[in-house]
Structures are given as structure tokens and as C-alpha cells.
Amino acid sequence: MFLRSLFLVFTISLLNMATNVFSSTGEQNPSAQSGSLYEQPVDPNGKLLFSSWLEPYGSDFDQYIWDDFTLSSDQTISVIQWYGGYDPLQMGRGGAAVDFTVTIYPSIAAGTEPNVANPPLVEYQTGGNANETSIGTINGIPMYAYQFSLPVAFQATGSTKYWIQIEATQQGTSPDWGLASSLTGNGRHYQRGSGAGGDILFRSVPGDVAFTLLGSFPEPATSTIPASATDTPTIVSTIAPVETDTPTPANIPTSTHTPTPAPSPQVPCFSPFLALIILMFIFKLPKI
């Protein structure tokens, strides 16, 4: 009768131990934190930096601009937000923005301007007005917010200067859409416009653009493995001490499996049923 009780206590102990192992060594997936990666807010003085063209052939008044950004670490850009509006002095000559071109360029070696001599790193068409939403009037200029989710997230390298270009597509008689200016940045942007005699002129000019980069960056994982996890864990029996004339199970197996550090620790393979068979053999218990 005593052996049966001893057997029951040992079996329950093994089952509890197996449950604890599975619950404490599940896979730890590193989490990602999402939010604003970079921001140049809107200038409260209300100023536009023109960046638009007329579809389908362009005009002598087309103008595009680029502004630079640098992230402190490797991060994933998934959404771009920007702000802008239509020049009220143009009286709506450009018409509504029907599309936007969003591109990201690398810098030239000197880092002073975008490498426009080569194709951009990525280029997207929003396929519409990028959810144009009014944010009110700023210094007499009706301003709007825009947002575009990148079809494929852009992997930005930390401490690397990139240049973002956002230009509106219009279908009126003269382009009049511009990006809102910002007081945050290095105080300059790069511009493509018309020069004398219809030539194309590239130059660096004063001003910064209001835009925000959203995305995700890894959050430091918090390990739940104890500091002594590098030691080989030992399975401790909870069997109560017994008198010397009572047979005591010998050589209770000790796990030799060393857990693999997060994020993907392996679950030790432990079979209570194997222990049950061993005990039945040792004590020659009747089958249950």
C-alpha cells in the first residue's frame, strides 16, 4: 500500500515538473516598437515650398524639391506623412492633386545634395491624392495632411543621409501645390526648377520640408531565463523521506539538456510515462 502511495506522489511530481518546463521555456519572440522615426513639424508661419508638375507633358513652371534626413540607427520606414497646400494667389489654376510621386535618393559622396544623376533607391506612385485631409488654415494658407503606406517597407541604414522627394501631379494650367515648410532641419533643401532660356536648374536653397517618417524598430528583448541558466538544470524530486526499511528509488534521472538562450529556447524532452514504466519495473508493482 505504501509503495502505491509513493508511486502516486512521484508520478504527480513528474507531471507538475513537465508542465512547469513547458510553460517557462516557451519561445520568446522579440517584439517590435512602432512609432515616429523622424519628424520635421509644420512651420506655424505658413509657407509653401513648391513641388508639383502638370500632367501629361509638364510645363515651364514645374518645380520639384528634395529634403534630407538621417536616422540614428537602422530602422524600417513603412509610412510617410507630409503636409502641404495650394497657393491661394494662384486661384486654383493647378487644380486638385490627382497623384503624388514619392522617392528616396542617396546622397552624393560629399553628402551635400541628392544623387539625382542616378535612379532613386525607391520610387512610388500613391495612385490618388494620398488621403488629402484638411488641417485648417495656417497664416492664410489652407493646409492639408497626406499619408502613404509604402508597398514594401524601406530599410534605412543608421547614420546615413537620405533625401526624400514628394511631388504632386496636377492637371490644371499652372502647378500651384507645395509642401509645407518646417523650422526643423538643417535650414536647406535641394530644388529642381527652370533656368534661363528653359534650361533645368538644380540648386541648394534655404528652407526645410514638413514631413514625418513612421515605422518600427526592434525593442530590446527581456530574457526570462535566470542568471544561472548556463548551469545544467537538475530535476529535484519532491518525494518525502522514507524509513530505511522501505525501498527508495535510486538514481533519479537528471536532465543534461542545457537550454538555448532566447529568443528560441528548446523545450526539454521529458516523458513521465517512461518514469512510470521504470518504477513499475523497480517495485514490481501490479499493472494499473
Secondary structure, DSSP 4 states (H G I P E B T S, - for coil): -HHHHHHHHHHHHHHHHHHHHHHHS---PPPEEEEEEEEEPPPTT--EEE-EEETTT--TT-BEEEEEEE-SS-EEEEEEEEEEEE-GGGTTTT----EEEEEEEEBPTTSSSB-TTS--SEEEE-SSSSS-EEEEEETTEEEEEEEEEEEEEEEEPTT-EEEEEEEEEE-SSS--EEEEEES-SSSEEEEEEE-GGG-EEEEEEE-EE-EEEEEEEEPPP---S-GGGGSPP-PPP-PPP--TTS----S-----PPPPPTTSPPPP---HHHHHHHHHHHHTPPP-
